[in-house]
Amino acid sequence: MNLKNKYGLMYSVQKPKKKSVLRWFIVFLVLVQLSLIWPIYPLVGHIEPFVLGIPFSIIWVLLCLLLSFFGLLAFFIWENQE
């Protein structure tokens, strides 16, 4: 057994840096999803102003969806760099 890769009581195949990036990615996704429920959404959940003829509340949901998608895409690309 190679003791250089031992972290705690279990052996890990991941480096500790990846775990911290994963933690920040999960926090990012949780914040994006929380922006779609009660504490934040009522602040932006109005029909007016219109953006390109679409109510702002729908633009907010689309923006959160795009943030989640591009965040997931960036995490996927970062994770597969090796």
N, C-alpha and C positions, 0 to 999 in steps of 0.2 A: 504494500500500500504506500502511496505517495502522501506524506503528511503535509505537503505544501498547500494542497487544496482543501484542507480541513477547516471548516468554519463551525464552531460550536461542537455539538454532539453528532451532527450529521455531515456527510460529505456532500459537497455541492458542485455542480458542473457549471454554475454561473459565477461570474465575478461580482463582488459586492456593488460595483458601480452600476450595473444593470438593474439591481434591485432598487436603488435610489431613483433611477430614471423611471422605472415602472411605478414607483410610489407617486412621483410627481405627475405622471400621465394619468393615473387613477384620480388624483386630486383635481386635475384639469377637467376630466370628463364629468366628475361629480358636480363641479361648479357650473359647467355648461348645462347639465340637466337640472340643477337647482334653479337656474335662471328661467326655467319654463314653468315653475310652480309658484305658489302663493307669495312668498316675500318679495320677489322681484318682478314677476310677470304683471301684476296689477299696475305697476308703475309705467309699463310700456304697452299694456294691452288695450290701447285705444284704436278706434278706426281711423281717426285723423291724427297725424298728417298722412297724406297719400304719397307713396314713393313709387314712381312709374305706374301710377294708376292702381296700385295695390295697397290695401290698408297696412299701416305700420305694424300691427300685431302679427300679421302673416309674414311680413319681412323679418320680424324678430325671430320667429320660429325657423324660418329658412336660414337666417344667419347662424343660429345655434346649430342647426343641422350641418351646415357647411363647416363650421368650426370643429364639430365632432369628427366629420369626415377627414378634413385636412390634418387634424391632430392624430387620428388613427393612421393615416397614410405616412405622416412624418415618423411616427413611432415604429411602424412596420419597416420603413426604409432604414432607420437608425439601427434597428435590431438585426437586420440582415446584412450589415456592412461587413461582417467577418467572413 
